[in-house]
Amino acid sequence: MLIFTKIKSLQQEIKSLKDGTTIGFVPTMGALHEGHLSLVENAKKENDIVVVSIFVNPTQFDNTDDLINYPKTIEKDLSLLKSFNCDIVFTPTPEEIYADNIKSESFDFDGLEFQMEGKFRAGHFNGVGTIVERLFEIVKPHKAYFGEKDFQQIQIIRKMAEKKNLPVQIISCPIHREKDGLAMSSRNTRLTEVQRAAASFIYETLKKAKIQFGTKNASDVLKWVENEFKNHPLFTLEYFEIADEETLLPVKTKNPTKKYRAFIAVFAGKVRLIDNIRL
Ligand code: PAF
């Protein structure tokens, strides 16, 4: 497994690949878990080589504490990637990516950016768009793999690729869950033992909301979820939304031809967790 920290040397390696070599790309912020590794496995199956980037992108954090406390486990990440036969790892510094201007560009994602996460994380999707476009430029992948835990992020990246005509196929992969149902996330390691033991409550609530959506309208399900969290001793609900998978707009009246998903963001102390379920 080759490890690069410099754009130039990574690009030299990529240029030296035989013509027609297909590149599968898995962008990550490290602190890898089984969810990331399943993306690597999918990328391995569908491409000649796999490139993984590990870069905690400062411009997508709206909260400095979250950036500082984001788990960093680089040695463990590298040995996991090696054991999964990853071909190339790219671990640049912020200066390598942004030089002396650590700033996002401004994107128009046709309104997808104003829903859910966009309402609570100012500038987040501009940061994601900036880094993902930059990484695509550097790595020039044929296919790029993203987990559905960040479903809104996938839709936004698809929109960016479509609007900018980027020559990359965006592949979405199902959420990986712990045995008790908690969606795998690098942030889970920041939960206290008590929070972790109770955290299956989030997915349990999503599953119950899904059943309710079969017979009730969205606003009733919303009220029910808000009530479930109202007096919860450990978790604070930031939002629960039932939205159209394509437009991410909240559902008003159910339309049987549309696909819907329920989205949730919850605070466990200072740790913010998100999850979603197809309805
Ligand atoms: O999903 C993530 O880990 C990040 O948002 C990504 C796509 C690697 C961009 O920094």
Boltz pocket constraint, residues with backbone or C-beta under 6 A from the ligand:
constraints:
  - pocket:
      binder: B
      contacts: [[A, 27], [A, 28], [A, 29], [A, 55], [A, 57], [A, 60], [A, 128], [A, 131], [A, 132], [A, 150], [A, 153]]
      max_distance: 6.0
